[in-house]
Amino acid sequence: MTHPPDHSQPPLKAHWASIHLRDEGATAGLGAKLAAGIESGLRIYLRGELGSGKTTLIRGLLRALGVKDTVKSPSYTLVELYMVSRLNLYHFDFYRFLDAKEFEDAGLAGYFHGTGVCLVEWPERAGDALPRPDLDLTLAYAGSGREIGVKAHSEAGERCLAKAKNA
């Protein structure tokens, strides 16, 4: 049985060095590798400019887990639920938030303290209302490709990275 991650530990200093992703396929491929380490209660935050590949990476992750439905950024609905085996995966997009108070007003905090997996685009738009992520991904333009930096903030994040590296 998988247990929710322990978020009470101090931040770890584990990093995945910046990785160059040559195209959209490589971005989706990295998402697929991260799928190998998905566990109950995991929180992954994705940062980057519009079009930097956040949704593409999440789409690759969800496809690798067996999701056949259309995967698009939930910028108007705020959250999409994907059920995979016994996991509930919640894909959030806070791009349209103009103020961090909108996160509280939307009543979304409960999703982040359960056993569901939270995949969040634009987490910075929720201000300090979000708990610390297990994995923090930052995507940036790099010519025709992308650079991604990954940082683990918990043992669950470390496990996810270790499994992804071996996938």
N, C-alpha and C positions, 0 to 999 in steps of 0.2 A: 504494500500500500504506500502511495506517495503522500508525504506530509506537506502542508503549506510551508513556504520558506520562512526561515527565522529572520525577521527584519530588525531585530533588536541589536544585532552585532554592529560594531563599528565598520566603516567602509573598508573594503579590501583594496590593495594596491595593484590588483591584477588588471592588465590591459592586453588587448589584442593590438598589436601595432597597426597603424593606419594601413588599410588595404586598398589597393587600386582595383576598381571594378570597371572593366573596359566597355561594357555596354549593358543594356537592360537585361539581357539574359544572364549575365554574371551577377547582377543585383538580385534577380529572382533566385539564382542558384545559391547565393549566400543565405537568403531566407530559407531555402530548402535545407541547407546544412544546419541552420539554427533549429529547425523543426525537430532534429534528433534529440535536442536537449530540453524540449518543452515539458514542463511538469506543472502540476496543480499549484495554483496560487502565484505563478510567475508574473512579474510586471516588466514589460519591455517598453521603453520610451524611445521614440524616433524623432530626431530633430533635423532640420534642414530647410532650405528654401523651397518654394513651390517648384515642383517638377524635379526635385533632387533624387527621387526614387523611394520615398518612404512607403507609399502604397504598393509599389512594385515588389519591394522586399517582403512586405506582409503577404502579398498575393503568393509569392514563392513559398513562404512558410506554410500558409494554409493549404496550398495545393499539395505540398509534400505530406501533409497530415491527412490528405484524402478529401478535402473540400472540393466539390464539383460546382457549387453555386458561383454566380458572378461575384467577384470580389472587387468592390470599388470603395473609394474613400467615403466614409459616412459624414461628409461635411455638413449636410443639412439635417440628418437624423441624429447626429452626435455619436450613436453607437449602433453597431451591427453585431448580432450574436451568431456564432458558428458553433455547432455541436459536433464534436469529434470523439467517438468512443465515449468515455466517461468524462471528457473535458468540455467545459464551456469556455469558449474563447470569445472575448469581447474586443472588438476593434473600434477604438474611439478616434475621433478627429475633432480637435478643439480650435481649428483654424478660425472659425467664425466668432469665437469669443472676443469681445472687445474689452472685457474687464474680467479679472479672475473671479469676481463674485458670481459670474454666470455659472461657473462650475457648481458652486454651492446651491444656487437657485435651481439648477437642473436636477438636483437630487441624485447625483452619480457617485457620491463618496462610498456608499455601501459596496459597490462593485470591487473596490480596491482592498477590501478587508476580508474577502471570502476565498474560496478555493478556485474561482475562475481565473483564467489567464487573461491579463489585460495588455493589449497592444495599443499604444497611444501615439498618435501623430499630433504634433504641436503641443506637447505637455507644458511648455513654458507659458502658454496662454491661460492655464489654470492657476498660475502663481504658486504660492506655497501650500495650496490646498491638497495637492497630491502627495502621497507618501513616496519615499525614496524608491527608485526602481531597482530591480535586480540587475537589469542590463540597460545601459544608456548607449544608444547608437546615434552618431552624428554623421549625416551624409552631406557631401559638398561637391559641387561641380569641379571637374578636373579635365579640361579639354572636352573631348566627346564622351568621356567616361565619368566616373565618380570616385571620390575617396571616401572611405568610411572609417570612422574611429569607433571603437567599442570599449566600454569600460564596465566591469562587473562591480556591483555594490553589495553583493551578498554571496553566501556559499551556494545558493541556488543559481545565481548568475554565473559563478565559477564553473559549476557542473554543466550548465548549458553550453558555455564556451568550450569546455573540454570535449564534450560530446560532438559539438559542431566541428571542431578541428579534426576529429577522427571520422567524420561522416564522409 
